Amino acid sequence: MLPSTLLADADLFISYLTGDVLEPLFATVVNETRTGSVELLVSSEVYDDIITALRSQSIPISRVMEFVSDMRKIPHRALPVTADISTDALRIYQEHGGPRRLHYFDSYHVATARNYGASLLTSDKYVIRNAGRLRIDVIDVRNLKPTGRTEEHS
């Protein structure tokens, strides 16, 4: 059972829109947002996270713009990143960041979840393993049951 409100990181959008192996699990959440059972929140930083990830793979700007446009088809509300959240994110990254640890952008998702008291939906193994140390509630997408695709899914 999903909470009525949860915060997602970039994993949801990337997996769902690219149809990777975790897509059926993230589809469960997307379906719940479309029925209004779950309010999906994101850090406003998620857009830069995704754009940076796509551009680092040399994906043309036009395709990146299409991807961001497709993100709008998934009901979600962006929570603003404030100076306090940014400071917390940098502290978190300073303590947990590095290769095979917490990614820079993920520190912002963690700090946003902390600030707003939201559960963080992710597939990030470091975040999942270290939820207690990060002082957040985490929902591992791998623990969800897959549902069928919605008709609006492309």
N, CA, C and O atoms as a GROMACS GRO file, in nm:
protein
  616
    1MET      N    1   0.084  -0.119   0.000
    1MET     CA    2   0.000   0.000   0.000
    1MET      C    3   0.088   0.124   0.000
    1MET      O    4   0.175   0.140   0.085
    2LEU      N    5   0.063   0.211  -0.094
    2LEU     CA    6   0.140   0.335  -0.105
    2LEU      C    7   0.081   0.443  -0.015
    2LEU      O    8  -0.040   0.447   0.006
    3PRO      N    9   0.166   0.532   0.038
    3PRO     CA   10   0.112   0.646   0.112
    3PRO      C   11   0.036   0.738   0.016
    3PRO      O   12   0.058   0.732  -0.105
    4SER      N   13  -0.050   0.821   0.069
    4SER     CA   14  -0.131   0.908  -0.017
    4SER      C   15  -0.047   1.017  -0.084
    4SER      O   16  -0.087   1.073  -0.186
    5THR      N   17   0.069   1.046  -0.026
    5THR     CA   18   0.162   1.144  -0.083
    5THR      C   19   0.301   1.084  -0.078
    5THR      O   20   0.342   1.030   0.024
    6LEU      N   21   0.374   1.094  -0.190
    6LEU     CA   22   0.512   1.049  -0.189
    6LEU      C   23   0.595   1.131  -0.286
    6LEU      O   24   0.544   1.189  -0.382
    7LEU      N   25   0.724   1.133  -0.257
    7LEU     CA   26   0.819   1.208  -0.338
    7LEU      C   27   0.897   1.109  -0.423
    7LEU      O   28   0.948   1.009  -0.373
    8ALA      N   29   0.907   1.137  -0.551
    8ALA     CA   30   0.983   1.050  -0.642
    8ALA      C   31   1.109   1.121  -0.688
    8ALA      O   32   1.113   1.243  -0.701
    9ASP      N   33   1.211   1.041  -0.712
    9ASP     CA   34   1.332   1.097  -0.772
    9ASP      C   35   1.326   1.076  -0.922
    9ASP      O   36   1.223   1.036  -0.976
   10ALA      N   37   1.434   1.103  -0.989
   10ALA     CA   38   1.439   1.095  -1.136
   10ALA      C   39   1.414   0.954  -1.188
   10ALA      O   40   1.372   0.936  -1.302
   11ASP      N   41   1.441   0.852  -1.104
   11ASP     CA   42   1.426   0.713  -1.146
   11ASP      C   43   1.287   0.685  -1.204
   11ASP      O   44   1.274   0.616  -1.304
   12LEU      N   45   1.183   0.739  -1.139
   12LEU     CA   46   1.047   0.713  -1.186
   12LEU      C   47   1.030   0.757  -1.330
   12LEU      O   48   0.982   0.680  -1.414
   13PHE      N   49   1.068   0.879  -1.361
   13PHE     CA   50   1.049   0.933  -1.495
   13PHE      C   51   1.134   0.861  -1.598
   13PHE      O   52   1.087   0.827  -1.707
   14ILE      N   53   1.260   0.837  -1.563
   14ILE     CA   54   1.350   0.772  -1.658
   14ILE      C   55   1.304   0.629  -1.686
   14ILE      O   56   1.296   0.588  -1.802
   15SER      N   57   1.274   0.553  -1.582
   15SER     CA   58   1.230   0.414  -1.602
   15SER      C   59   1.097   0.407  -1.675
   15SER      O   60   1.081   0.329  -1.770
   16TYR      N   61   1.003   0.487  -1.631
   16TYR     CA   62   0.868   0.482  -1.689
   16TYR      C   63   0.868   0.525  -1.835
   16TYR      O   64   0.805   0.461  -1.920
   17LEU      N   65   0.938   0.633  -1.865
   17LEU     CA   66   0.934   0.687  -2.002
   17LEU      C   67   1.027   0.615  -2.099
   17LEU      O   68   1.008   0.624  -2.220
   18THR      N   69   1.127   0.544  -2.048
   18THR     CA   70   1.215   0.470  -2.138
   18THR      C   71   1.176   0.322  -2.145
   18THR      O   72   1.227   0.249  -2.229
   19GLY      N   73   1.086   0.279  -2.058
   19GLY     CA   74   1.042   0.141  -2.060
   19GLY      C   75   1.148   0.042  -2.016
   19GLY      O   76   1.155  -0.069  -2.067
   20ASP      N   77   1.232   0.083  -1.921
   20ASP     CA   78   1.336  -0.010  -1.876
   20ASP      C   79   1.276  -0.119  -1.787
   20ASP      O   80   1.155  -0.128  -1.771
   21VAL      N   81   1.361  -0.200  -1.729
   21VAL     CA   82   1.318  -0.318  -1.654
   21VAL      C   83   1.230  -0.283  -1.533
   21VAL      O   84   1.147  -0.364  -1.493
   22LEU      N   85   1.247  -0.165  -1.476
   22LEU     CA   86   1.167  -0.124  -1.360
   22LEU      C   87   1.036  -0.054  -1.399
   22LEU      O   88   0.956  -0.018  -1.313
   23GLU      N   89   1.016  -0.034  -1.527
   23GLU     CA   90   0.895   0.039  -1.573
   23GLU      C   91   0.766  -0.020  -1.520
   23GLU      O   92   0.680   0.058  -1.477
   24PRO      N   93   0.745  -0.152  -1.520
   24PRO     CA   94   0.618  -0.204  -1.468
   24PRO      C   95   0.593  -0.169  -1.320
   24PRO      O   96   0.479  -0.154  -1.278
   25LEU      N   97   0.700  -0.158  -1.244
   25LEU     CA   98   0.687  -0.124  -1.103
   25LEU      C   99   0.654   0.024  -1.085
   25LEU      O  100   0.567   0.060  -1.006
   26PHE      N  101   0.723   0.109  -1.159
   26PHE     CA  102   0.692   0.252  -1.154
   26PHE      C  103   0.553   0.279  -1.212
   26PHE      O  104   0.487   0.375  -1.173
   27ALA      N  105   0.508   0.196  -1.306
   27ALA     CA  106   0.373   0.212  -1.363
   27ALA      C  107   0.267   0.199  -1.255
   27ALA      O  108   0.162   0.263  -1.264
   28THR      N  109   0.293   0.119  -1.154
   28THR     CA  110   0.201   0.106  -1.041
   28THR      C  111   0.175   0.242  -0.979
   28THR      O  112   0.061   0.278  -0.951
   29VAL      N  113   0.282   0.317  -0.957
   29VAL     CA  114   0.270   0.449  -0.897
   29VAL      C  115   0.202   0.546  -0.992
   29VAL      O  116   0.114   0.621  -0.952
   30VAL      N  117   0.244   0.545  -1.118
   30VAL     CA  118   0.185   0.636  -1.216
   30VAL      C  119   0.034   0.610  -1.227
   30VAL      O  120  -0.044   0.705  -1.234
   31ASN      N  121  -0.006   0.484  -1.227
   31ASN     CA  122  -0.149   0.452  -1.233
   31ASN      C  123  -0.222   0.509  -1.111
   31ASN      O  124  -0.333   0.562  -1.124
   32GLU      N  125  -0.160   0.499  -0.994
   32GLU     CA  126  -0.222   0.552  -0.872
   32GLU      C  127  -0.233   0.704  -0.876
   32GLU      O  128  -0.328   0.761  -0.822
   33THR      N  129  -0.136   0.771  -0.940
   33THR     CA  130  -0.144   0.917  -0.950
   33THR      C  131  -0.256   0.957  -1.047
   33THR      O  132  -0.324   1.058  -1.027
   34ARG      N  133  -0.274   0.879  -1.149
   34ARG     CA  134  -0.379   0.911  -1.247
   34ARG      C  135  -0.520   0.890  -1.192
   34ARG      O  136  -0.613   0.957  -1.235
   35THR      N  137  -0.535   0.799  -1.097
   35THR     CA  138  -0.666   0.779  -1.034
   35THR      C  139  -0.689   0.875  -0.918
   35THR      O  140  -0.800   0.884  -0.866
   36GLY      N  141  -0.584   0.946  -0.879
   36GLY     CA  142  -0.594   1.039  -0.767
   36GLY      C  143  -0.571   0.974  -0.631
   36GLY      O  144  -0.588   1.040  -0.528
   37SER      N  145  -0.533   0.848  -0.628
   37SER     CA  146  -0.507   0.778  -0.501
   37SER      C  147  -0.377   0.823  -0.437
   37SER      O  148  -0.362   0.816  -0.315
   38VAL      N  149  -0.283   0.868  -0.519
   38VAL     CA  150  -0.152   0.912  -0.471
   38VAL      C  151  -0.120   1.048  -0.531
   38VAL      O  152  -0.137   1.070  -0.651
   39GLU      N  153  -0.073   1.140  -0.446
   39GLU     CA  154  -0.020   1.266  -0.496
   39GLU      C  155   0.131   1.248  -0.508
   39GLU      O  156   0.199   1.220  -0.410
   40LEU      N  157   0.181   1.265  -0.629
   40LEU     CA  158   0.323   1.248  -0.657
   40LEU      C  159   0.392   1.384  -0.650
   40LEU      O  160   0.354   1.479  -0.719
   41LEU      N  161   0.493   1.391  -0.565
   41LEU     CA  162   0.573   1.512  -0.549
   41LEU      C  163   0.713   1.487  -0.604
   41LEU      O  164   0.760   1.373  -0.607
   42VAL      N  165   0.778   1.592  -0.645
   42VAL     CA  166   0.918   1.586  -0.687
   42VAL      C  167   0.988   1.711  -0.637
   42VAL      O  168   0.926   1.814  -0.614
   43SER      N  169   1.118   1.700  -0.620
   43SER     CA  170   1.199   1.818  -0.596
   43SER      C  171   1.208   1.895  -0.727
   43SER      O  172   1.220   1.834  -0.833
   44SER      N  173   1.201   2.026  -0.721
   44SER     CA  174   1.211   2.104  -0.845
   44SER      C  175   1.345   2.080  -0.915
   44SER      O  176   1.360   2.109  -1.034
   45GLU      N  177   1.440   2.026  -0.843
   45GLU     CA  178   1.571   1.993  -0.899
   45GLU      C  179   1.566   1.873  -0.992
   45GLU      O  180   1.660   1.851  -1.068
   46VAL      N  181   1.458   1.795  -0.989
   46VAL     CA  182   1.449   1.672  -1.069
   46VAL      C  183   1.464   1.698  -1.219
   46VAL      O  184   1.517   1.615  -1.292
   47TYR      N  185   1.419   1.813  -1.263
   47TYR     CA  186   1.428   1.844  -1.406
   47TYR      C  187   1.574   1.860  -1.449
   47TYR      O  188   1.615   1.807  -1.553
   48ASP      N  189   1.653   1.931  -1.368
   48ASP     CA  190   1.796   1.945  -1.398
   48ASP      C  191   1.866   1.810  -1.390
   48ASP      O  192   1.954   1.780  -1.471
   49ASP      N  193   1.827   1.729  -1.294
   49ASP     CA  194   1.883   1.594  -1.278
   49ASP      C  195   1.864   1.515  -1.407
   49ASP      O  196   1.959   1.456  -1.459
   50ILE      N  197   1.743   1.513  -1.458
   50ILE     CA  198   1.712   1.435  -1.578
   50ILE      C  199   1.777   1.495  -1.702
   50ILE      O  200   1.833   1.422  -1.784
   51ILE      N  201   1.770   1.625  -1.716
   51ILE     CA  202   1.831   1.690  -1.832
   51ILE      C  203   1.981   1.663  -1.835
   51ILE      O  204   2.037   1.633  -1.940
   52THR      N  205   2.045   1.675  -1.720
   52THR     CA  206   2.189   1.649  -1.712
   52THR      C  207   2.221   1.504  -1.748
   52THR      O  208   2.318   1.478  -1.820
   53ALA      N  209   2.140   1.410  -1.697
   53ALA     CA  210   2.162   1.268  -1.728
   53ALA      C  211   2.149   1.242  -1.878
   53ALA      O  212   2.231   1.172  -1.936
   54LEU      N  213   2.048   1.299  -1.939
   54LEU     CA  214   2.027   1.278  -2.082
   54LEU      C  215   2.136   1.345  -2.166
   54LEU      O  216   2.188   1.286  -2.261
   55ARG      N  217   2.171   1.467  -2.130
   55ARG     CA  218   2.275   1.538  -2.205
   55ARG      C  219   2.411   1.471  -2.189
   55ARG      O  220   2.492   1.475  -2.282
   56SER      N  221   2.438   1.408  -2.074
   56SER     CA  222   2.566   1.340  -2.055
   56SER      C  223   2.578   1.218  -2.146
   56SER      O  224   2.687   1.166  -2.166
   57GLN      N  225   2.465   1.174  -2.201
   57GLN     CA  226   2.464   1.063  -2.297
   57GLN      C  227   2.460   1.116  -2.441
   57GLN      O  228   2.434   1.041  -2.535
   58SER      N  229   2.487   1.246  -2.456
   58SER     CA  230   2.490   1.313  -2.587
   58SER      C  231   2.356   1.307  -2.660
   58SER      O  232   2.352   1.306  -2.784
   59ILE      N  233   2.248   1.303  -2.585
   59ILE     CA  234   2.115   1.306  -2.647
   59ILE      C  235   2.088   1.448  -2.693
   59ILE      O  236   2.109   1.542  -2.616
   60PRO      N  237   2.043   1.466  -2.817
   60PRO     CA  238   2.020   1.601  -2.870
   60PRO      C  239   1.916   1.677  -2.788
   60PRO      O  240   1.822   1.620  -2.733
   61ILE      N  241   1.935   1.808  -2.782
   61ILE     CA  242   1.844   1.896  -2.706
   61ILE      C  243   1.699   1.872  -2.747
   61ILE      O  244   1.611   1.871  -2.660
   62SER      N  245   1.671   1.855  -2.874
   62SER     CA  246   1.532   1.836  -2.919
   62SER      C  247   1.470   1.712  -2.855
   62SER      O  248   1.352   1.714  -2.818
   63ARG      N  249   1.546   1.606  -2.840
   63ARG     CA  250   1.494   1.483  -2.776
   63ARG      C  251   1.481   1.502  -2.626
   63ARG      O  252   1.389   1.448  -2.564
   64VAL      N  253   1.572   1.578  -2.568
   64VAL     CA  254   1.563   1.609  -2.424
   64VAL      C  255   1.436   1.690  -2.398
   64VAL      O  256   1.365   1.666  -2.301
   65MET      N  257   1.409   1.786  -2.485
   65MET     CA  258   1.287   1.866  -2.471
   65MET      C  259   1.162   1.779  -2.482
   65MET      O  260   1.065   1.800  -2.409
   66GLU      N  261   1.163   1.683  -2.572
   66GLU     CA  262   1.050   1.589  -2.584
   66GLU      C  263   1.034   1.509  -2.456
   66GLU      O  264   0.922   1.486  -2.410
   67PHE      N  265   1.144   1.465  -2.399
   67PHE     CA  266   1.139   1.387  -2.276
   67PHE      C  267   1.077   1.469  -2.164
   67PHE      O  268   0.989   1.421  -2.092
   68VAL      N  269   1.124   1.592  -2.148
   68VAL     CA  270   1.069   1.679  -2.043
   68VAL      C  271   0.920   1.705  -2.068
   68VAL      O  272   0.841   1.709  -1.974
   69SER      N  273   0.883   1.722  -2.193
   69SER     CA  274   0.742   1.739  -2.227
   69SER      C  275   0.662   1.614  -2.188
   69SER      O  276   0.551   1.625  -2.135
   70ASP      N  277   0.718   1.496  -2.212
   70ASP     CA  278   0.650   1.372  -2.174
   70ASP      C  279   0.637   1.358  -2.023
   70ASP      O  280   0.543   1.296  -1.974
   71MET      N  281   0.730   1.417  -1.948
   71MET     CA  282   0.721   1.414  -1.802
   71MET      C  283   0.592   1.480  -1.754
   71MET      O  284   0.535   1.441  -1.652
   72ARG      N  285   0.548   1.582  -1.827
   72ARG     CA  286   0.425   1.653  -1.788
   72ARG      C  287   0.302   1.564  -1.794
   72ARG      O  288   0.200   1.595  -1.732
   73LYS      N  289   0.310   1.454  -1.868
   73LYS     CA  290   0.196   1.362  -1.879
   73LYS      C  291   0.178   1.277  -1.753
   73LYS      O  292   0.074   1.214  -1.735
   74ILE      N  293   0.278   1.277  -1.668
   74ILE     CA  294   0.270   1.205  -1.541
   74ILE      C  295   0.231   1.307  -1.434
   74ILE      O  296   0.308   1.400  -1.407
   75PRO      N  297   0.114   1.292  -1.374
   75PRO     CA  298   0.071   1.392  -1.276
   75PRO      C  299   0.170   1.401  -1.159
   75PRO      O  300   0.198   1.302  -1.092
   76HIS      N  301   0.222   1.521  -1.138
   76HIS     CA  302   0.314   1.543  -1.028
   76HIS      C  303   0.319   1.692  -0.995
   76HIS      O  304   0.282   1.777  -1.076
   77ARG      N  305   0.366   1.721  -0.874
   77ARG     CA  306   0.379   1.860  -0.830
   77ARG      C  307   0.522   1.881  -0.782
   77ARG      O  308   0.572   1.806  -0.698
   78ALA      N  309   0.587   1.984  -0.835
   78ALA     CA  310   0.725   2.014  -0.798
   78ALA      C  311   0.728   2.099  -0.671
   78ALA      O  312   0.658   2.200  -0.660
   79LEU      N  313   0.811   2.056  -0.576
   79LEU     CA  314   0.833   2.132  -0.454
   79LEU      C  315   0.959   2.214  -0.472
   79LEU      O  316   1.061   2.163  -0.519
   80PRO      N  317   0.954   2.341  -0.435
   80PRO     CA  318   1.071   2.427  -0.459
   80PRO      C  319   1.192   2.388  -0.374
   80PRO      O  320   1.179   2.353  -0.256
   81VAL      N  321   1.307   2.395  -0.436
   81VAL     CA  322   1.433   2.379  -0.363
   81VAL      C  323   1.468   2.516  -0.306
   81VAL      O  324   1.483   2.613  -0.381
   82THR      N  325   1.480   2.523  -0.176
   82THR     CA  326   1.511   2.647  -0.107
   82THR      C  327   1.659   2.651  -0.068
   82THR      O  328   1.731   2.553  -0.087
   83ALA      N  329   1.702   2.763  -0.015
   83ALA     CA  330   1.840   2.774   0.033
   83ALA      C  331   1.864   2.673   0.146
   83ALA      O  332   1.972   2.613   0.152
   84ASP      N  333   1.766   2.654   0.234
   84ASP     CA  334   1.782   2.556   0.343
   84ASP      C  335   1.795   2.414   0.289
   84ASP      O  336   1.878   2.337   0.337
   85ILE      N  337   1.713   2.380   0.190
   85ILE     CA  338   1.722   2.246   0.130
   85ILE      C  339   1.856   2.229   0.061
   85ILE      O  340   1.918   2.123   0.071
   86SER      N  341   1.902   2.332  -0.010
   86SER     CA  342   2.031   2.324  -0.078
   86SER      C  343   2.146   2.305   0.021
   86SER      O  344   2.238   2.226  -0.004
   87THR      N  345   2.141   2.376   0.131
   87THR     CA  346   2.244   2.362   0.234
   87THR      C  347   2.242   2.221   0.292
   87THR      O  348   2.347   2.160   0.310
   88ASP      N  349   2.122   2.169   0.320
   88ASP     CA  350   2.110   2.033   0.372
   88ASP      C  351   2.161   1.933   0.269
   88ASP      O  352   2.231   1.838   0.304
   89ALA      N  353   2.127   1.953   0.142
   89ALA     CA  354   2.172   1.863   0.035
   89ALA      C  355   2.325   1.859   0.028
   89ALA      O  356   2.384   1.753   0.011
   90LEU      N  357   2.387   1.974   0.040
   90LEU     CA  358   2.533   1.978   0.035
   90LEU      C  359   2.595   1.908   0.156
   90LEU      O  360   2.697   1.841   0.143
   91ARG      N  361   2.534   1.924   0.273
   91ARG     CA  362   2.583   1.852   0.392
   91ARG      C  363   2.569   1.701   0.372
   91ARG      O  364   2.660   1.624   0.403
   92ILE      N  365   2.454   1.660   0.321
   92ILE     CA  366   2.430   1.518   0.296
   92ILE      C  367   2.532   1.464   0.196
   92ILE      O  368   2.589   1.357   0.216
   93TYR      N  369   2.554   1.540   0.088
   93TYR     CA  370   2.651   1.496  -0.012
   93TYR      C  371   2.791   1.491   0.045
   93TYR      O  372   2.868   1.399   0.015
   94GLN      N  373   2.826   1.587   0.128
   94GLN     CA  374   2.959   1.588   0.189
   94GLN      C  375   2.981   1.462   0.273
   94GLN      O  376   3.091   1.408   0.276
   95GLU      N  377   2.877   1.416   0.341
   95GLU     CA  378   2.889   1.297   0.426
   95GLU      C  379   2.875   1.166   0.349
   95GLU      O  380   2.943   1.069   0.380
   96HIS      N  381   2.786   1.162   0.249
   96HIS     CA  382   2.751   1.037   0.182
   96HIS      C  383   2.791   1.028   0.035
   96HIS      O  384   2.778   0.921  -0.026
   97GLY      N  385   2.839   1.136  -0.022
   97GLY     CA  386   2.865   1.139  -0.166
   97GLY      C  387   2.993   1.070  -0.209
   97GLY      O  388   3.084   1.049  -0.129
   98GLY      N  389   2.996   1.037  -0.336
   98GLY     CA  390   3.116   0.978  -0.392
   98GLY      C  391   3.084   0.860  -0.481
   98GLY      O  392   2.969   0.816  -0.489
   99PRO      N  393   3.186   0.807  -0.548
   99PRO     CA  394   3.166   0.691  -0.636
   99PRO      C  395   3.104   0.573  -0.561
   99PRO      O  396   3.146   0.537  -0.452
  100ARG      N  397   3.003   0.514  -0.622
  100ARG     CA  398   2.928   0.400  -0.567
  100ARG      C  399   2.862   0.434  -0.434
  100ARG      O  400   2.835   0.346  -0.352
  101ARG      N  401   2.838   0.562  -0.414
  101ARG     CA  402   2.769   0.608  -0.294
  101ARG      C  403   2.654   0.697  -0.339
  101ARG      O  404   2.588   0.666  -0.438
  102LEU      N  405   2.630   0.804  -0.270
  102LEU     CA  406   2.521   0.894  -0.303
  102LEU      C  407   2.561   0.988  -0.416
  102LEU      O  408   2.664   1.055  -0.409
  103HIS      N  409   2.479   0.994  -0.519
  103HIS     CA  410   2.503   1.086  -0.630
  103HIS      C  411   2.465   1.227  -0.587
  103HIS      O  412   2.378   1.247  -0.501
  104TYR      N  413   2.530   1.324  -0.647
  104TYR     CA  414   2.506   1.465  -0.614
  104TYR      C  415   2.359   1.501  -0.622
  104TYR      O  416   2.303   1.556  -0.528
  105PHE      N  417   2.295   1.470  -0.735
  105PHE     CA  418   2.154   1.508  -0.751
  105PHE      C  419   2.066   1.438  -0.649
  105PHE      O  420   1.967   1.496  -0.603
  106ASP      N  421   2.099   1.316  -0.613
  106ASP     CA  422   2.018   1.243  -0.515
  106ASP      C  423   2.022   1.307  -0.377
  106ASP      O  424   1.928   1.292  -0.299
  107SER      N  425   2.129   1.379  -0.348
  107SER     CA  426   2.133   1.448  -0.218
  107SER      C  427   2.022   1.553  -0.210
  107SER      O  428   1.970   1.580  -0.102
  108TYR      N  429   1.985   1.610  -0.324
  108TYR     CA  430   1.874   1.707  -0.326
  108TYR      C  431   1.740   1.637  -0.306
  108TYR      O  432   1.652   1.691  -0.240
  109HIS      N  433   1.724   1.519  -0.362
  109HIS     CA  434   1.599   1.444  -0.340
  109HIS      C  435   1.586   1.406  -0.193
  109HIS      O  436   1.478   1.416  -0.136
  110VAL      N  437   1.696   1.361  -0.134
  110VAL     CA  438   1.695   1.324   0.007
  110VAL      C  439   1.664   1.446   0.094
  110VAL      O  440   1.581   1.438   0.184
  111ALA      N  441   1.730   1.557   0.068
  111ALA     CA  442   1.706   1.679   0.147
  111ALA      C  443   1.563   1.729   0.130
  111ALA      O  444   1.503   1.778   0.226
  112THR      N  445   1.507   1.716   0.012
  112THR     CA  446   1.368   1.758  -0.010
  112THR      C  447   1.274   1.666   0.067
  112THR      O  448   1.179   1.714   0.130
  113ALA      N  449   1.299   1.536   0.064
  113ALA     CA  450   1.215   1.442   0.139
  113ALA      C  451   1.221   1.475   0.289
  113ALA      O  452   1.119   1.474   0.357
  114ARG      N  453   1.340   1.503   0.338
  114ARG     CA  454   1.356   1.540   0.479
  114ARG      C  455   1.276   1.666   0.512
  114ARG      O  456   1.200   1.670   0.608
  115ASN      N  457   1.295   1.768   0.430
  115ASN     CA  458   1.234   1.898   0.455
  115ASN      C  459   1.082   1.890   0.457
  115ASN      O  460   1.017   1.952   0.542
  116TYR      N  461   1.026   1.814   0.366
  116TYR     CA  462   0.880   1.807   0.354
  116TYR      C  463   0.821   1.687   0.428
  116TYR      O  464   0.699   1.668   0.428
  117GLY      N  465   0.905   1.605   0.489
  117GLY     CA  466   0.856   1.488   0.563
  117GLY      C  467   0.787   1.386   0.474
  117GLY      O  468   0.692   1.320   0.516
  118ALA      N  469   0.835   1.373   0.351
  118ALA     CA  470   0.774   1.282   0.253
  118ALA      C  471   0.856   1.154   0.240
  118ALA      O  472   0.978   1.155   0.256
  119SER      N  473   0.786   1.045   0.211
  119SER     CA  474   0.855   0.920   0.177
  119SER      C  475   0.914   0.934   0.038
  119SER      O  476   0.851   0.989  -0.051
  120LEU      N  477   1.037   0.884   0.020
  120LEU     CA  478   1.105   0.893  -0.109
  120LEU      C  479   1.094   0.761  -0.182
  120LEU      O  480   1.141   0.658  -0.133
  121LEU      N  481   1.034   0.763  -0.299
  121LEU     CA  482   1.025   0.646  -0.387
  121LEU      C  483   1.148   0.645  -0.476
  121LEU      O  484   1.174   0.742  -0.547
  122THR      N  485   1.222   0.535  -0.474
  122THR     CA  486   1.346   0.529  -0.552
  122THR      C  487   1.383   0.385  -0.584
  122THR      O  488   1.331   0.290  -0.525
  123SER      N  489   1.475   0.371  -0.677
  123SER     CA  490   1.538   0.241  -0.702
  123SER      C  491   1.687   0.248  -0.667
  123SER      O  492   1.760   0.152  -0.688
  124ASP      N  493   1.731   0.362  -0.615
  124ASP     CA  494   1.872   0.383  -0.582
  124ASP      C  495   1.913   0.297  -0.463
  124ASP      O  496   1.863   0.315  -0.352
  125LYS      N  497   2.003   0.204  -0.487
  125LYS     CA  498   2.042   0.107  -0.384
  125LYS      C  499   2.112   0.171  -0.265
  125LYS      O  500   2.093   0.128  -0.151
  126TYR      N  501   2.193   0.274  -0.289
  126TYR     CA  502   2.260   0.340  -0.177
  126TYR      C  503   2.157   0.406  -0.086
  126TYR      O  504   2.163   0.392   0.037
  127VAL      N  505   2.065   0.478  -0.145
  127VAL     CA  506   1.963   0.548  -0.066
  127VAL      C  507   1.879   0.446   0.012
  127VAL      O  508   1.849   0.467   0.129
  128ILE      N  509   1.842   0.338  -0.053
  128ILE     CA  510   1.760   0.235   0.012
  128ILE      C  511   1.836   0.174   0.131
  128ILE      O  512   1.780   0.160   0.240
  129ARG      N  513   1.961   0.136   0.109
  129ARG     CA  514   2.041   0.073   0.215
  129ARG      C  515   2.070   0.167   0.332
  129ARG      O  516   2.087   0.123   0.446
  130ASN      N  517   2.075   0.297   0.303
  130ASN     CA  518   2.116   0.394   0.405
  130ASN      C  519   2.005   0.488   0.449
  130ASN      O  520   2.032   0.596   0.501
  131ALA      N  521   1.880   0.448   0.429
  131ALA     CA  522   1.766   0.534   0.463
  131ALA      C  523   1.772   0.581   0.608
  131ALA      O  524   1.747   0.698   0.637
  132GLY      N  525   1.806   0.491   0.699
  132GLY     CA  526   1.815   0.529   0.841
  132GLY      C  527   1.920   0.635   0.865
  132GLY      O  528   1.895   0.733   0.936
  133ARG      N  529   2.037   0.616   0.809
  133ARG     CA  530   2.146   0.714   0.824
  133ARG      C  531   2.112   0.846   0.756
  133ARG      O  532   2.155   0.953   0.800
  134LEU      N  533   2.035   0.838   0.647
  134LEU     CA  534   1.994   0.959   0.576
  134LEU      C  535   1.874   1.028   0.642
  134LEU      O  536   1.836   1.140   0.607
  135ARG      N  537   1.815   0.957   0.738
  135ARG     CA  538   1.700   1.007   0.816
  135ARG      C  539   1.579   1.037   0.727
  135ARG      O  540   1.516   1.143   0.737
  136ILE      N  541   1.548   0.941   0.639
  136ILE     CA  542   1.429   0.953   0.556
  136ILE      C  543   1.358   0.818   0.548
  136ILE      O  544   1.418   0.712   0.571
  137ASP      N  545   1.230   0.824   0.516
  137ASP     CA  546   1.153   0.704   0.488
  137ASP      C  547   1.165   0.677   0.339
  137ASP      O  548   1.142   0.766   0.257
  138VAL      N  549   1.203   0.554   0.303
  138VAL     CA  550   1.224   0.519   0.163
  138VAL      C  551   1.130   0.406   0.122
  138VAL      O  552   1.107   0.312   0.198
  139ILE      N  553   1.078   0.417   0.002
  139ILE     CA  554   1.000   0.310  -0.058
  139ILE      C  555   1.082   0.257  -0.175
  139ILE      O  556   1.108   0.329  -0.272
  140ASP      N  557   1.123   0.132  -0.165
  140ASP     CA  558   1.199   0.067  -0.272
  140ASP      C  559   1.100   0.023  -0.379
  140ASP      O  560   1.013  -0.060  -0.353
  141VAL      N  561   1.114   0.077  -0.498
  141VAL     CA  562   1.019   0.044  -0.605
  141VAL      C  563   1.015  -0.106  -0.632
  141VAL      O  564   0.914  -0.159  -0.678
  142ARG      N  565   1.126  -0.175  -0.605
  142ARG     CA  566   1.132  -0.319  -0.629
  142ARG      C  567   1.036  -0.399  -0.540
  142ARG      O  568   1.009  -0.516  -0.567
  143ASN      N  569   0.985  -0.335  -0.435
  143ASN     CA  570   0.890  -0.402  -0.346
  143ASN      C  571   0.745  -0.381  -0.388
  143ASN      O  572   0.654  -0.433  -0.323
  144LEU      N  573   0.722  -0.307  -0.496
  144LEU     CA  574   0.585  -0.285  -0.544
  144LEU      C  575   0.545  -0.398  -0.637
  144LEU      O  576   0.630  -0.463  -0.698
  145LYS      N  577   0.417  -0.419  -0.648
  145LYS     CA  578   0.366  -0.519  -0.743
  145LYS      C  579   0.339  -0.449  -0.875
  145LYS      O  580   0.278  -0.342  -0.877
  146PRO      N  581   0.382  -0.507  -0.986
  146PRO     CA  582   0.359  -0.444  -1.116
  146PRO      C  583   0.211  -0.446  -1.153
  146PRO      O  584   0.138  -0.538  -1.119
  147THR      N  585   0.171  -0.342  -1.224
  147THR     CA  586   0.036  -0.337  -1.280
  147THR      C  587   0.048  -0.321  -1.431
  147THR      O  588   0.157  -0.298  -1.482
  148GLY      N  589  -0.061  -0.334  -1.499
  148GLY     CA  590  -0.059  -0.314  -1.645
  148GLY      C  591  -0.034  -0.171  -1.682
  148GLY      O  592  -0.052  -0.080  -1.601
  149ARG      N  593   0.006  -0.152  -1.804
  149ARG     CA  594   0.031  -0.017  -1.854
  149ARG      C  595  -0.100   0.059  -1.867
  149ARG      O  596  -0.205   0.001  -1.892
  150THR      N  597  -0.091   0.189  -1.851
  150THR     CA  598  -0.208   0.273  -1.874
  150THR      C  599  -0.214   0.304  -2.022
  150THR      O  600  -0.114   0.295  -2.092
  151GLU      N  601  -0.330   0.340  -2.068
  151GLU     CA  602  -0.345   0.371  -2.211
  151GLU      C  603  -0.264   0.492  -2.253
  151GLU      O  604  -0.221   0.503  -2.368
  152GLU      N  605  -0.243   0.586  -2.158
  152GLU     CA  606  -0.169   0.708  -2.190
  152GLU      C  607  -0.019   0.684  -2.196
  152GLU      O  608   0.056   0.771  -2.240
  153HIS      N  609   0.025   0.567  -2.153
  153HIS     CA  610   0.168   0.536  -2.150
  153HIS      C  611   0.217   0.511  -2.292
  153HIS      O  612   0.154   0.440  -2.370
  154SER      N  613   0.332   0.572  -2.322
  154SER     CA  614   0.387   0.552  -2.458
  154SER      C  615   0.517   0.479  -2.453
  154SER      O  616   0.577   0.453  -2.558
   0.00000   0.00000   0.00000
